[in-house]
Amino acid sequence: MSHSVIIPVTEIDAATAFYTIAFGIEPHTDTPYYVGYNVAGQEIGLNPTGHASGMTGTVVFWNVDDVAAKVAEAEAAGATITQPATEVGGGVTTAIVTDPHGNQLGFISQ
């Protein structure tokens, strides 16, 4: 998979109940810090700490080999760093940048 869609939520249990109904499937991962769904081959996740880490809405995370390097490239192209490269557990590193137009884009390596 080349990308993941992450939705920041404020109440993980209520969000899980809603998206389970909306997607019509059970999550493949259901933890207090991440709930993940495989919707027709697309990873869609719920992040209860997303707003606290600077997410202003749903963010697409592109898979890259080196998150820190990609953040540096994006910054050189005019982006601002919203969330620096951060190890989030299980060998996964993420970051979020904001482009010059105010849109957020995430990078992830696994």
ChimeraX attribute file (.defattr): number of C-alpha atoms within 10 A of each C-alpha:
attribute: neighborCount
match mode: 1-to-1
recipient: residues
	/A:1	8
	/A:2	10
	/A:3	16
	/A:4	20
	/A:5	17
	/A:6	22
	/A:7	20
	/A:8	23
	/A:9	20
	/A:10	14
	/A:11	13
	/A:12	20
	/A:13	14
	/A:14	11
	/A:15	18
	/A:16	21
	/A:17	11
	/A:18	12
	/A:19	18
	/A:20	14
	/A:21	11
	/A:22	9
	/A:23	13
	/A:24	10
	/A:25	12
	/A:26	17
	/A:27	18
	/A:28	11
	/A:29	12
	/A:30	16
	/A:31	11
	/A:32	12
	/A:33	12
	/A:34	16
	/A:35	23
	/A:36	20
	/A:37	22
	/A:38	16
	/A:39	13
	/A:40	7
	/A:41	8
	/A:42	13
	/A:43	16
	/A:44	20
	/A:45	24
	/A:46	26
	/A:47	23
	/A:48	20
	/A:49	16
	/A:50	19
	/A:51	14
	/A:52	10
	/A:53	15
	/A:54	16
	/A:55	23
	/A:56	14
	/A:57	14
	/A:58	18
	/A:59	19
	/A:60	18
	/A:61	20
	/A:62	19
	/A:63	17
	/A:64	18
	/A:65	12
	/A:66	15
	/A:67	24
	/A:68	19
	/A:69	12
	/A:70	18
	/A:71	23
	/A:72	16
	/A:73	12
	/A:74	17
	/A:75	16
	/A:76	10
	/A:77	11
	/A:78	13
	/A:79	21
	/A:80	19
	/A:81	19
	/A:82	17
	/A:83	16
	/A:84	18
	/A:85	23
	/A:86	14
	/A:87	13
	/A:88	11
	/A:89	9
	/A:90	7
	/A:91	8
	/A:92	12
	/A:93	19
	/A:94	24
	/A:95	24
	/A:96	26
	/A:97	26
	/A:98	20
	/A:99	17
	/A:100	12
	/A:101	8
	/A:102	11
	/A:103	12
	/A:104	22
	/A:105	20
	/A:106	26
	/A:107	25
	/A:108	25
	/A:109	18
	/A:110	13
